[in-house]
Amino acid sequence: MTDTKTSTSGRQSYHHGDLQQSLLQAATEMIAEGGTESLSMRKLADRVGVSRTAPYHHFKDKNELLCAIAEQGFRRQESILNRAREASGTESLQAVFRQYVLTYIESAHQHREQYDLMFGREIWRNGQPTASLQQLSKESFQNWLHWVTELQQAGLLRGEDPLRTAQVTWATLHGLCRLLNDGIYTEASHLQQMCDSAIAMMLN
């Protein structure tokens, strides 16, 4: 069975899974262009070219759609972390960690509206995080904690308590992302120097 819009206008037909991904991609583009207030299920359907009811076959409401967009952000974040952990076996740990910090912040800035959904009040305070988003966010931090533990065991990171170190180091990264995304520091040279200073404070 396919999700389609019956029309003589030549609009595209989608398989069930294809439409879900197309809706997510279009919704992500819409919030990048105009923020979450620019997104509605009706506008999304019009943008993708399907019936006004088609998006509701995949997302029960706007909140669930926003949660799905946030989940994609966490998966991207996981991919960045996994690549760093893989590189740790063959490259300098200090170089790998530095590159991870820069990549994390660059990704957060490139996808800043999505990053706001991942950690902002739009979902976590004003909305209702879905069970899958809550689980994914917890797994994301647990993976960060595991890597921090490994880096401490290798003598790279300061601190004795892995959990507290993971919390503080992530909070530092998040703070840098917020400063950049909110426009407080917009010059790349400032960000680079701030990252280097942050990394220096974290490393033994």
Secondary structure, DSSP 8 states (H G I E B T S, - for coil): -EE----SS----EEHHHHHHHHHHHHHHHHHHH-GGG--HHHHHHHHTS-TTGGGGT-SSHHHHHHHHHHHHHHHHHHHHHHHHHHTTTS-HHHHHHHHHHHHHHHHHHTHHHHHHHHSHHHHTSS---HHHHHHHHHHHHHHHHHHHHHHHTT-B--S-HHHHHHHHHHHHHHHHHHHHTTS---HHHHHHHHHHHHHHHB-
